[in-house]
Amino acid sequence: MQLRLMYMIIAVLVALVAALAGSFLTVAEGGRRTAAFKAGALTFAGSLSLLIVVMGALGVVGP
């Protein structure tokens, strides 16, 4: 049980790093702060969903 929780925490942290990178890239390309926030939120949601699906396929999380 604790190992699954650790993997979920790692997945959330990886998704946050991806969101930060997405926001930084948007600002570096000349985007506004609202666009950077939107890009970060979309990147976070997408990467977290993908990570959970991959971990479920590997059997790390789930029943």
C-alpha positions as CSV (number, residue, x, y, z in Angstrom):
1,M,0.0,0.0,0.0
2,Q,2.8,2.4,0.8
3,L,4.6,1.6,-2.4
4,R,1.6,2.5,-4.4
5,L,1.2,5.8,-2.6
6,M,4.9,6.6,-3.3
7,Y,4.4,5.9,-7.0
8,M,1.3,8.2,-7.0
9,I,3.2,11.0,-5.3
10,I,6.0,10.6,-7.9
11,A,3.5,10.7,-10.7
12,V,2.0,14.0,-9.4
13,L,5.5,15.5,-9.0
14,V,6.4,14.5,-12.6
15,A,3.2,16.0,-13.8
16,L,4.0,19.3,-12.0
17,V,7.4,19.4,-13.5
18,A,5.9,18.9,-17.0
19,A,3.4,21.7,-16.3
20,L,6.2,24.0,-15.2
21,A,8.1,23.2,-18.3
22,G,5.0,23.9,-20.4
23,S,4.4,27.2,-18.7
24,F,8.1,28.2,-19.1
25,L,8.0,27.3,-22.8
26,T,4.9,29.4,-23.4
27,V,6.5,32.5,-21.7
28,A,9.8,31.9,-23.5
29,E,7.9,32.0,-26.8
30,G,6.4,35.3,-26.0
31,G,3.1,34.3,-24.5
32,R,1.2,36.1,-21.9
33,R,0.8,34.9,-18.3
34,T,-2.8,33.8,-18.8
35,A,-1.7,31.7,-21.8
36,A,1.2,30.2,-19.7
37,F,-1.3,29.3,-16.9
38,K,-3.6,27.6,-19.4
39,A,-0.7,25.7,-21.0
40,G,0.5,24.6,-17.6
41,A,-2.9,23.4,-16.5
42,L,-3.5,21.5,-19.8
43,T,0.0,20.0,-19.6
44,F,-0.6,18.9,-15.9
45,A,-3.9,17.3,-16.7
46,G,-2.6,15.5,-19.7
47,S,0.6,14.2,-18.2
48,L,-1.0,13.1,-15.0
49,S,-3.7,11.2,-16.9
50,L,-1.0,9.6,-19.1
51,L,1.1,8.6,-16.1
52,I,-1.8,7.0,-14.3
53,V,-2.8,5.1,-17.4
54,V,0.8,3.9,-17.9
55,M,1.1,2.9,-14.2
56,G,-2.2,1.1,-14.4
57,A,-1.0,-0.8,-17.5
58,L,2.2,-1.8,-15.7
59,G,0.2,-3.0,-12.7
60,V,1.6,-0.4,-10.3
61,V,-1.8,1.1,-9.4
62,G,-5.2,-0.4,-9.5
63,P,-7.0,-3.4,-8.1
